[in-house]
């Protein structure tokens, strides 16, 4: 006789996956990703994963790194 195991409810992890932001000198201002920020706050993910190209060109990356330092 087989016993059936009761299904246990599992805790879920909400993941936001953002890919290919492609920051450029023209879109790297403080308001350009405000909608994304607000959406993330609304959805409340446990983890945010950013993949793909973040910067369009290396020169922009160096500029951005100086801004956030």
Secondary structure, DSSP 8 states (H G I E B T S, - for coil): --------------EEEEE---B-TTT-STTTTHHHHHHHHHHT-SEEEEES-SBSSHHHHHHHHHHH-
